Amino acid sequence: MNKTVDIKTKSIEELKKISSSLRKKIIQTVSTNGGHLSSNLGAVELIVAMHYVFNSKQDPFIFDVSHQSYTHKLLTGRWDAFSTLREYNGISGYTKPSESKYDYFIAGHSSTSISLALGAAKAIALKNEQEIRVPVVLIGDGAMTAGIAYEALNELGDIKLPVIIILNDNKMSIAKPIGAISKFLSHAMAGDLFQKIKKKMEHFLQYLPQSATYMAKKFEESLKLITPGILFEELGIDYIGPVDGHSIEELIRAYRLAKKLKKPVIIHAQTLKGKGYEIAEGYEENWHGVGPFDIDSGKSVKNDKSKNSATSTYSNALCSLAKKYKNVVGVTAAMPTGTGINRLIEKYPSRFWDVAIAEQHAVTSMSAMAKEGFKPFITIYSTFLQRAYDQVIHDACIMNLNVIFALDRAGIVGEDGETHQGVFDISYLNAIPNMTIFAPRDDESMYRAVEYAYRHEGPCSFRYPRGSFLDCNNAKNLPFELGKSQLLKDGINKTLLIGYGNGVGKAVKVAKLLKKDGLDCAILDLRFVKPIDVDMLKKLSCKYRDWFIISDSSKVGGVGSILTSLKNSFGWDSVKVTSFEYEDKFIKHGSSKLVEEYLEILPEQIKKRIIEILNPTR
Ligand SMILES: Cc1ncc(C[n+]2csc(CCOP(=O)(O)OP(=O)(O)O)c2C)c(N)n1
């Protein structure tokens, strides 16, 4: 079944069989490779029916986040290759046009789908292709919490181009859905009954004389008030539903009707997250993104859990701080467990919030809390803060407020790939006046970083990796002091390794390897990139000639470039800076180790390069 499956010729019974073999394949693959399990199991029929009614060869199929697109991948020629899901050089966990012509757009960050569809619809109209093409969106109720979705709906309802939006309402984001929209959707008000009443009344009203049209209108309006469609209908988008998102027949009917309307239509489909794998059914969070697991027991077969993750250390540190100081508050944007903020929400429900997939709102609302004298910790993945860049500048930094950005998943994140790598934060934050930027190197320094962030005046940010910190050999930790680095070790040779954040542990490793080769180098934990420790670096420039930068960040605007411009502006001409940060390319998915190997930044590879640079003739 590797070829694109032509399901258009199949009967309903056959479609049901195909759906169950898709589920089996998804469970099997995710149980060995890890991935997004429950979202995919919940979306099988939605996608099978999409392929049945629409034409994936020409209709743009736009999957929001696209973490739920496994069924689409399996139906479009990737059945055999699916065993390489999320592996290095294997099938991506998200849609990716370079992987298949059936993938219309890249996705990974949420809530872009309706906007993309509207752009595609405009292009289709300009190209006069409306008779043969229509954009079809699959978006979850969680993704409907982000502003960009409403920006797109706002224009769509006005411009009224044909776009079909399938709203996958499983009453879950990764965690519990947050906010008024999700409550609104779940108020389906016994949807079936309403659909029946609506149909009967409409039928009855059509036989009334012309004079009764006023009454008919009133009836329709009042009915809208009690159906979940009101929000969309009032925005100018036709609403169909709610429909059973696991009933192929119902879905086909709804999709066909939507296609016929040639207008913007939203189909509200209700599904069960995890459908078909009983252990996962209906569970929020646990089964959203998983590592390898045993299918029978549902137990994780993950390797070493003995080491603390940087996230859990951060969460512990923030718990201690919140206990001590009542003005410590904070948010997560729909990632309570991923960021460890779930524990704070449980302990201090009036001071910590999940604001849903709303990074911009997270930053702006916390800026106002800072203005009121609170110390907000915005705990967010490095990659997702990108979405709130303007808010960081406009609301936190111009106002010079005490807003703290704790950036989780900084560096390579592994299997999620391009859209999720946390590589740009140093570059994009360093450009902002008033922002202070620093990083802990290990668990102990995380406590000190959190405590420092509380004391700091003005906006500040610190970053830490996915998983656990690399070992720093228990190097003594000092309290953080604004703009101060820490020299961990002097060296006999003229070589200095400058580590930043998790790069310090790597520098320690590289230093050990170099020592075996007879090279004794110094190690500096830079701690701050903004402001940078000019005094220390000046001193070191007299003693050490070859500086090697080790940091999990982009070379462009990263630590190496900051140090190079410092060296140039101070005229430290004898110093040569080499950076082992990431090249100016998007970094693909795969296990972090394989990805780092490809980037030639594993400790062994860095050691080799350093030796080559120092002894070019060797
Ligand atoms: C901008 C952004 N913030 C956070 C995330 C992390 N994230 C991925 S999927 C998801 C939940 C999406 O929920 P929903 O749209 O309902 O899809 P479901 O998995 O429930 O089918 C979140 C928060 C993201 N991908 N993008």
The ligand as an SDF file (V2000), in Angstrom:
LIG
                    3D

 26 27  0  0  0  0  0  0  0  0999 V2000
    2.4650   28.7720   18.2830 C   0  0  0  0  0  0  0  0  0  0  0  0
    2.4200   27.4120   18.9050 C   0  0  0  0  0  0  0  0  0  0  0  0
    2.2970   27.3020   20.2450 N   0  0  0  0  0  0  0  0  0  0  0  0
    2.2480   26.0730   20.8120 C   0  0  0  0  0  0  0  0  0  0  0  0
    2.3180   24.9540   20.0540 C   0  0  0  0  0  0  0  0  0  0  0  0
    2.3540   23.5740   20.6910 C   0  0  0  0  0  0  0  0  0  0  0  0
    1.1850   22.7780   20.2960 N   0  0  0  0  0  0  0  0  0  0  0  0
    1.2520   21.8510   19.3310 C   0  0  0  0  0  0  0  0  0  0  0  0
   -0.1910   21.0730   19.0820 S   0  0  0  0  0  0  0  0  0  0  0  0
   -0.9280   21.9570   20.2950 C   0  0  0  0  0  0  0  0  0  0  0  0
   -2.3390   21.6900   20.6580 C   0  0  0  0  0  0  0  0  0  0  0  0
   -3.2160   21.8250   19.5010 C   0  0  0  0  0  0  0  0  0  0  0  0
   -4.4890   21.4630   19.8790 O   0  0  0  0  0  0  0  0  0  0  0  0
   -5.5690   21.2080   18.7840 P   0  0  0  0  0  0  0  0  0  0  0  0
   -5.4350   22.2290   17.7210 O   0  0  0  0  0  0  0  0  0  0  0  0
   -6.8820   21.0970   19.4600 O   0  0  0  0  0  0  0  0  0  0  0  0
   -5.1550   19.8440   18.1350 O   0  0  0  0  0  0  0  0  0  0  0  0
   -5.3140   18.3620   18.7240 P   0  0  0  0  0  0  0  0  0  0  0  0
   -3.9170   17.8900   18.9770 O   0  0  0  0  0  0  0  0  0  0  0  0
   -6.1210   18.4080   19.9740 O   0  0  0  0  0  0  0  0  0  0  0  0
   -5.9590   17.5950   17.6480 O   0  0  0  0  0  0  0  0  0  0  0  0
   -0.0360   22.8460   20.8910 C   0  0  0  0  0  0  0  0  0  0  0  0
   -0.3400   23.7530   22.0040 C   0  0  0  0  0  0  0  0  0  0  0  0
    2.4650   25.1140   18.6640 C   0  0  0  0  0  0  0  0  0  0  0  0
    2.5790   24.0790   17.8530 N   0  0  0  0  0  0  0  0  0  0  0  0
    2.5010   26.3410   18.1280 N   0  0  0  0  0  0  0  0  0  0  0  0
  1  2  1  0
  2  3  1  0
  2 26  2  0
  3  4  2  0
  4  5  1  0
  5  6  1  0
  5 24  2  0
  6  7  1  0
  7  8  2  0
  7 22  1  0
  8  9  1  0
  9 10  1  0
 10 11  1  0
 10 22  2  0
 11 12  1  0
 12 13  1  0
 13 14  1  0
 14 15  2  0
 14 16  1  0
 14 17  1  0
 17 18  1  0
 18 19  2  0
 18 20  1  0
 18 21  1  0
 22 23  1  0
 24 25  1  0
 24 26  1  0
M  CHG  1   7   1
M  END
$$$$
